[in-house]
């Protein structure tokens, strides 16, 4: 488990994510009453066109991301054509294109990728759902885990598996995962007795990529999100099941001692002779010489041991079902999107985040006058802090977008220059001019 200092450092790390809706950002800016009534209306129209253009831009990004994912999706229902022949045997170049596009989109959403060391550390820690887990990272051709927001939260747990207690646990607010499995041949070779039918019955398809999006995941439970996780009993559960089983076996043998002596006597009678059988087992000659007592003893032993084994087997099965229910209850309401649905959600989140950044940068240059990038960054962060959100504003991304945002998906891209740089100082176009620039771009978006 992480130390207290490590937890506090994680909790105090500033995010670039702006925790307000785009429409709320617009209203919060206008609530300052720094603009005239006419400019207020123009700013609303400016924001609407900027949002529409950004949406158009991001739709192109989404189509590119879907095209990259098409050869690797496990949920495809479309038919492959001659133009999509790579669906059947996607190349490593296609795989790299997918991972690059995925990372780029997550970065635009203000997500941070976990290092291999972070993932290994999380896998080694005991989960808070008190189950034993095993994830073989060798099954993955590629693994990308990103998060946004990390803090400590109090979680109810059992101390010594008996007493209720609350502990501080590091939690990722949002987690996005891409796992691409190795091909089917790898799994057959790794499991020497695995048939094609068994491979097909796995919870995942070899060679395919899976994308997941979750919320509020404890760092220790990260392995539960992987589709190849194997869930089993920890040492406490093994004791809970094993100790009663051992006691039941000992009790059964104690009760079955007379029957076992009859069978032993019969075996000795027919191997070592009458005297040895009677002397060593203390049984009567009639018990070992007659087949009926032997059959009755054998049936009694088989019945008792069979019932015991049956009960213990289903005790283990029931425990496994409890584990599955615990994991399901833990993750069911935390799952946000999967696979292609996640790609659509990621694009929408990136669109929202970048639009908020551009609107804030333009508004502050418009209402506070010319500023350097550092001054603008500090002004926006201070203002958001006064609204209850302490973040690390990504001023460079906002200014770059506003200066060069010019219909990258159009046939005739052009520089927009809604904001302009002179030496180290940035300035904003007046609202009427900025609105006309955006309006002209929107009118000619398809020409």
Phi, psi and omega per residue, in radians:
X1 nan 2.562 -3.139
X2 -1.176 2.644 3.069
X3 -1.256 2.919 3.135
X4 -1.105 -0.655 3.130
X5 -1.113 -0.717 3.136
X6 -1.140 -0.684 3.116
X7 -1.126 -0.762 -3.140
X8 -1.137 -0.662 3.115
X9 -1.118 -0.714 3.106
X10 -1.113 -0.727 -3.094
X11 -1.196 -0.529 -3.078
X12 -1.586 -0.025 3.107
X13 -1.221 2.195 -3.082
X14 -1.342 2.493 3.082
X15 -1.720 2.771 2.987
X16 -1.601 -0.167 -3.140
X17 -1.169 2.297 3.102
X18 -1.636 1.955 -2.986
X19 -1.460 0.747 3.057
X20 -2.370 2.642 3.066
X21 -1.193 2.707 3.122
X22 -1.012 -0.790 -3.131
X23 -1.134 -0.608 3.097
X24 -1.175 -0.635 3.090
X25 -1.062 -0.770 3.122
X26 -1.040 -0.835 -3.108
X27 -1.175 -0.633 3.115
X28 -1.127 -0.674 3.101
X29 -1.166 -0.824 -3.096
X30 -1.200 -0.399 3.127
X31 -1.170 -0.241 3.091
X32 -1.281 -0.310 3.135
X33 1.035 0.665 3.079
X34 -1.566 -0.165 -3.126
X35 -1.953 2.621 3.065
X36 -1.216 2.958 -3.137
X37 -1.064 -0.694 3.132
X38 -1.181 -0.795 3.131
X39 -1.180 -0.534 3.082
X40 -1.066 -0.787 3.119
X41 -1.148 -0.711 3.118
X42 -1.128 -0.638 3.125
X43 -1.137 -0.673 3.086
X44 -1.086 -0.764 3.137
X45 -1.163 -0.690 3.074
X46 -1.032 -0.801 -3.135
X47 -1.114 -0.671 -3.132
X48 -1.153 -0.772 -3.132
X49 -1.217 -0.688 3.095
X50 -1.041 -0.733 3.117
X51 -1.141 -0.685 -3.135
X52 -1.166 -0.736 3.114
X53 -1.140 -0.710 3.114
X54 -1.134 -0.657 3.094
X55 -1.094 -0.760 3.110
X56 -1.074 -0.747 3.111
X57 -1.056 -0.807 -3.058
X58 -1.245 -0.443 3.053
X59 -1.110 -0.656 3.049
X60 -1.120 -0.674 3.095
X61 -1.133 -0.679 3.129
X62 -1.128 -0.758 3.120
X63 -1.075 -0.683 3.095
X64 -1.127 -0.737 -3.128
X65 -1.155 -0.721 3.105
X66 -1.131 -0.655 3.114
X67 -1.158 -0.670 3.099
X68 -1.157 -0.607 -3.058
X69 -1.447 -0.363 -3.033
X70 -0.917 -0.762 -3.120
X71 -1.219 -0.228 -3.012
X72 -2.026 -0.073 -3.101
X73 -1.243 2.376 3.095
X74 -1.473 -0.044 -3.021
X75 -1.945 0.232 -3.057
X76 -1.108 2.332 3.049
X77 -2.084 -0.106 3.116
X78 -1.372 2.733 3.110
X79 -1.516 2.501 3.080
X80 -1.363 2.488 3.106
X81 -2.075 3.131 3.098
X82 -1.107 -0.466 3.105
X83 -1.368 -0.273 -3.129
X84 -2.140 0.697 -3.091
X85 -1.130 -0.411 -3.104
X86 -1.265 -0.076 3.067
X87 -1.062 -0.674 -3.043
X88 -1.315 -0.609 -3.124
X89 -2.443 1.295 -3.128
X90 -1.112 2.467 -3.102
X91 -1.544 2.934 3.075
X92 -1.125 -0.529 3.081
X93 -1.100 -0.694 3.084
X94 -1.159 -0.673 3.126
X95 -1.120 -0.725 3.113
X96 -1.164 -0.648 3.107
X97 -1.085 -0.692 3.104
X98 -1.144 -0.843 -3.106
X99 -1.124 -0.667 3.114
X100 -1.142 -0.760 3.138
X101 -1.156 -0.666 3.126
X102 -1.138 -0.831 3.131
X103 -1.072 -0.731 -3.137
X104 -1.078 -0.759 -3.132
X105 -1.161 -0.718 3.133
X106 -1.150 -0.609 3.095
X107 -1.139 -0.680 3.107
X108 -1.196 -0.363 3.073
X109 -1.526 0.083 -3.112
X110 1.199 0.589 3.063
X111 -1.655 2.676 3.139
X112 -2.061 2.322 -3.129
X113 -1.430 2.362 3.068
X114 -1.337 2.463 3.090
X115 -1.355 2.910 3.092
X116 -1.063 -0.607 3.127
X117 -1.147 -0.712 3.110
X118 -1.090 -0.728 -3.133
X119 -1.170 -0.782 3.122
X120 -1.066 -0.700 3.140
X121 -1.118 -0.727 -3.141
X122 -1.159 -0.658 -3.123
X123 -1.212 -0.464 -3.108
X124 -1.429 -0.297 -3.100
X125 -1.505 2.599 -3.133
X126 -1.244 2.388 -3.135
X127 -1.248 2.721 3.136
X128 -1.435 -0.060 3.049
X129 -1.626 0.115 3.034
X130 0.983 0.895 3.003
X131 -2.263 2.742 3.076
X132 -1.551 2.252 -3.097
X133 -2.202 2.671 3.089
X134 -2.499 2.166 3.098
X135 -2.159 2.125 3.116
X136 -1.613 1.802 -3.121
X137 -1.173 -0.290 3.108
X138 -1.189 -0.307 3.112
X139 -1.215 -0.322 -3.024
X140 -1.650 2.268 2.950
X141 -1.306 -0.573 3.095
X142 -2.671 2.490 3.128
X143 -2.411 2.146 3.089
X144 -2.201 2.112 3.111
X145 -2.168 2.112 -3.140
X146 -2.175 2.668 3.122
X147 -2.420 2.794 3.002
X148 -2.378 2.055 3.140
X149 1.496 2.223 3.125
X150 -2.554 2.286 -3.130
X151 -2.666 -3.141 3.045
X152 -1.832 2.394 3.108
X153 -2.274 2.659 3.094
X154 -1.485 2.241 -3.134
X155 -2.175 2.361 3.101
X156 -1.342 2.364 3.140
X157 -2.586 3.131 3.112
X158 -1.867 2.135 3.058
X159 -1.488 2.195 -3.045
X160 0.991 0.481 3.093
X161 1.107 0.260 -3.085
X162 -2.259 -0.944 -2.981
X163 -1.609 2.402 3.081
X164 -1.240 2.417 3.111
X165 -2.692 2.853 3.071
X166 -2.070 2.358 -3.126
X167 -2.298 2.675 3.059
X168 -1.444 2.169 -3.064
X169 -2.195 2.343 3.043
X170 -1.212 2.257 -3.053
X171 -2.230 2.364 2.990
X172 -1.566 2.196 -3.116
X173 -1.179 -0.709 3.076
X174 -2.378 2.435 3.122
X175 -2.326 2.216 3.055
X176 -2.061 2.328 -3.060
X177 -2.287 2.384 2.930
X178 -2.162 2.116 3.059
X179 -2.144 2.231 3.072
X180 -2.021 2.066 -3.061
X181 -1.416 2.716 3.025
X182 -1.233 2.951 -3.026
X183 -1.278 3.003 -3.053
X184 -1.116 -0.588 -3.131
X185 -1.066 -0.645 3.131
X186 -1.061 -0.784 -3.093
X187 -1.218 -0.580 3.073
X188 -1.173 -0.693 3.138
X189 -1.243 -0.625 -3.117
X190 -1.262 -0.588 3.085
X191 -1.942 1.676 -2.980
X192 -1.045 -0.475 -3.112
X193 -1.822 0.340 -3.126
X194 -1.588 2.167 3.130
X195 -1.570 2.989 3.107
X196 -1.089 -0.599 3.124
X197 -1.136 -0.701 3.135
X198 -1.188 -0.651 3.083
X199 -1.102 -0.729 -3.127
X200 -1.179 -0.401 -3.111
X201 -1.542 0.067 3.112
X202 -1.164 2.902 3.096
X203 -1.370 0.008 -3.141
X204 -2.487 2.865 3.121
X205 -1.859 2.104 3.121
X206 -0.976 2.471 3.103
X207 1.500 -0.162 -3.104
X208 -1.751 2.866 -3.136
X209 -1.976 2.408 -3.136
X210 -2.068 2.388 -3.128
X211 -2.130 2.273 -3.116
X212 -2.272 2.632 3.093
X213 -2.393 2.119 -3.077
X214 -2.235 2.892 3.064
X215 -2.222 2.616 3.017
X216 0.877 1.078 -3.123
X217 -1.827 2.077 3.035
X218 -1.033 2.476 -3.107
X219 -1.001 -0.623 -3.107
X220 -1.243 -0.314 -3.088
X221 -1.725 0.243 -3.050
X222 -1.043 -0.646 -3.078
X223 -1.165 -0.391 3.130
X224 -1.148 -0.304 -3.107
X225 -1.432 -0.248 -3.076
X226 -1.447 2.390 -3.067
X227 -1.226 -0.241 3.137
X228 -1.787 0.296 -3.120
X229 -1.173 2.402 3.081
X230 -1.919 2.128 -3.065
X231 -1.823 2.300 3.133
X232 -2.484 -2.968 -3.106
X233 -1.547 2.428 3.013
X234 -1.482 -3.095 -3.028
X235 -1.102 -0.610 -3.119
X236 -1.187 -0.781 3.133
X237 -1.136 -0.615 3.086
X238 -1.117 -0.654 3.082
X239 -1.176 -0.717 -3.126
X240 -1.059 -0.670 -3.138
X241 -1.502 -0.693 -3.005
X242 -1.311 -0.705 -3.094
X243 -1.113 -0.879 3.077
X244 -1.047 -0.627 3.133
X245 -1.119 -0.761 3.126
X246 -1.118 -0.729 3.115
X247 -1.100 -0.693 3.139
X248 -1.152 -0.665 3.123
X249 -1.145 -0.779 3.117
X250 -1.089 -0.745 3.122
X251 -1.113 -0.683 3.138
X252 -1.123 -0.748 3.130
X253 -1.143 -0.601 3.106
X254 -1.139 -0.715 -3.132
X255 -1.268 -0.519 -3.067
X256 -1.623 0.142 -3.099
X257 -0.983 -0.814 3.129
X258 -1.039 -0.751 -3.138
X259 -1.154 -0.644 3.133
X260 -1.177 -0.607 3.103
X261 -1.187 -0.613 3.110
X262 -1.109 -0.787 -3.135
X263 -1.152 -0.749 3.121
X264 -1.094 -0.699 3.113
X265 -1.098 -0.699 3.136
X266 -1.127 -0.722 3.117
X267 -1.108 -0.751 3.130
X268 -1.197 -0.622 -3.127
X269 -1.034 -0.717 -3.077
X270 -1.589 -0.061 3.111
X271 -1.967 -0.864 -3.075
X272 -1.804 -0.233 3.104
X273 1.937 2.993 -3.031
X274 -1.128 -0.843 -3.044
X275 -1.106 -0.759 3.139
X276 -1.113 -0.718 -3.116
X277 -1.113 -0.803 -3.109
X278 -1.228 -0.621 -3.098
X279 -1.255 -0.743 -3.030
X280 -1.424 -0.504 -3.057
X281 -1.875 -0.324 -3.136
X282 1.253 0.276 3.136
X283 -1.510 2.889 3.098
X284 -1.475 2.642 -3.128
X285 -1.082 -0.611 -3.135
X286 -1.150 -0.500 -3.117
X287 -1.262 -0.609 -3.080
X288 -1.690 -0.313 -3.127
X289 -1.517 -0.446 -3.138
X290 -1.682 2.339 -3.076
X291 -1.258 -0.477 -3.040
X292 -1.141 -0.811 3.078
X293 -1.047 -0.629 3.132
X294 -1.155 -0.765 3.126
X295 -1.131 -0.691 3.135
X296 -1.121 -0.719 3.123
X297 -1.143 -0.738 3.127
X298 -1.092 -0.756 3.138
X299 -1.116 -0.703 3.141
X300 -1.109 -0.777 3.137
X301 -1.131 -0.773 -3.122
X302 -1.096 -0.694 -3.126
X303 -1.144 -0.841 -3.104
X304 -1.136 -0.841 -3.131
X305 -1.167 -0.659 3.103
X306 -1.103 -0.764 3.098
X307 -1.105 -0.708 3.131
X308 -1.099 -0.833 3.136
X309 -1.103 -0.709 3.123
X310 -1.059 -0.794 -3.131
X311 -1.133 -0.727 -3.127
X312 -1.218 -0.640 3.103
X313 -1.074 -0.811 -3.124
X314 -1.323 -0.346 3.000
X315 -1.178 -0.698 3.093
X316 -1.185 -0.761 3.117
X317 -1.055 -0.756 3.139
X318 -1.109 -0.676 3.117
X319 -1.134 -0.703 3.106
X320 -1.123 -0.679 3.081
X321 -1.127 -0.638 3.061
X322 -1.095 -0.709 3.104
X323 -1.071 -0.815 -3.119
X324 -1.086 -0.691 3.123
X325 -1.167 -0.677 3.122
X326 -1.087 -0.800 3.131
X327 -1.141 -0.743 3.129
X328 -1.079 -0.799 3.117
X329 -1.096 -0.584 -3.122
X330 -1.220 -0.683 -3.001
X331 -1.787 -0.324 -3.005
X332 -1.006 -0.850 -3.093
X333 -1.498 0.050 3.099
X334 -1.858 -0.137 3.102
X335 -1.402 2.207 -3.107
X336 -1.736 -0.923 3.127
X337 -2.669 2.809 3.087
X338 -2.341 2.602 2.968
X339 0.887 -2.203 -3.053
X340 -1.140 -0.529 3.062
X341 -1.099 -0.605 3.106
X342 -1.170 -0.636 3.131
X343 -1.082 -0.725 3.099
X344 -1.107 -0.738 3.139
X345 -1.155 -0.710 3.130
X346 -1.070 -0.751 -3.136
X347 -1.103 -0.722 3.124
X348 -1.121 -0.715 3.131
X349 -1.157 -0.716 3.109
X350 -1.137 -0.724 3.092
X351 -1.043 -0.802 3.141
X352 -1.093 -0.762 -3.067
X353 -1.169 -0.791 -3.104
X354 -1.200 -0.629 3.116
X355 -1.143 -0.714 3.092
X356 -1.074 -0.734 3.134
X357 -1.093 -0.771 -3.130
X358 -1.143 -0.735 -3.132
X359 -1.103 -0.746 -3.142
X360 -1.157 -0.768 -3.130
X361 -1.093 -0.788 -3.140
X362 -1.131 -0.789 -3.095
X363 -1.089 -0.729 -3.095
X364 -1.250 -0.608 3.035
X365 -1.197 -0.590 -3.135
X366 -1.227 -0.714 -3.021
X367 -1.704 -0.350 -3.130
X368 -1.862 -0.077 3.131
X369 1.532 -3.102 -3.101
X370 -1.117 2.444 -3.112
X371 -2.602 2.739 2.949
X372 -1.327 2.901 3.130
X373 -1.065 -0.673 3.130
X374 -1.142 -0.767 3.130
X375 -1.115 -0.739 3.121
X376 -1.103 -0.745 3.132
X377 -1.040 -0.812 -3.127
X378 -1.171 -0.665 -3.131
X379 -1.126 -0.785 -3.126
X380 -1.195 -0.734 3.121
X381 -1.107 -0.706 3.110
X382 -1.133 -0.707 3.135
X383 -1.155 -0.785 3.097
X384 -1.112 -0.622 3.079
X385 -1.085 -0.647 3.105
X386 -1.206 -0.326 3.091
X387 -1.613 0.075 3.091
X388 1.619 0.237 -3.129
X389 -2.204 1.840 3.103
X390 -1.627 1.913 -3.071
X391 -2.363 3.015 3.024
X392 -1.842 1.644 -3.044
X393 -1.162 2.341 -3.128
X394 -1.551 1.383 -3.027
X395 -1.210 -0.615 -3.108
X396 -1.110 -0.720 3.109
X397 -1.115 -0.736 -3.119
X398 -1.121 -0.783 -3.114
X399 -1.205 -0.687 3.116
X400 -1.079 -0.724 3.120
X401 -1.150 -0.800 -3.101
X402 -1.161 -0.590 -3.133
X403 -1.333 -0.682 -3.022
X404 -1.986 0.029 3.139
X405 -1.117 1.888 -3.006
X406 -2.658 0.847 3.052
X407 1.103 1.088 -3.117
X408 -1.119 -0.342 3.135
X409 -1.609 -0.001 -3.115
X410 -1.534 2.895 -3.133
X411 -1.337 -0.362 -3.132
X412 -2.242 1.302 -3.139
X413 -1.112 2.565 3.128
X414 -2.555 2.757 3.093
X415 -1.358 2.420 -3.058
X416 -1.567 -0.812 3.106
X417 1.043 0.759 2.992
X418 -1.150 -0.568 2.965
X419 -2.110 2.669 -3.073
X420 -2.338 2.618 -3.106
X421 -2.002 2.293 3.059
X422 -2.241 2.000 -2.981
X423 1.032 -2.048 3.118
X424 -1.879 0.167 -3.051
X425 -1.897 2.384 3.129
X426 -1.851 2.528 3.090
X427 -2.396 2.757 -3.129
X428 -1.906 2.491 3.031
X429 -1.139 2.594 3.008
X430 -0.991 2.662 -3.050
X431 -0.980 -0.815 -3.137
X432 -1.010 -0.744 -3.130
X433 -1.196 -0.759 3.121
X434 -1.080 -0.697 3.129
X435 -1.120 -0.724 3.133
X436 -1.136 -0.682 3.108
X437 -1.075 -0.801 3.124
X438 -1.182 -0.701 -3.120
X439 -1.119 -0.712 3.123
X440 -1.142 -0.710 3.117
X441 -1.129 -0.725 3.139
X442 -1.140 -0.688 -3.138
X443 -1.136 -0.504 -3.053
X444 -1.931 0.388 -3.019
X445 -1.141 -0.512 -3.112
X446 -1.820 0.145 -3.081
X447 -1.987 nan nan
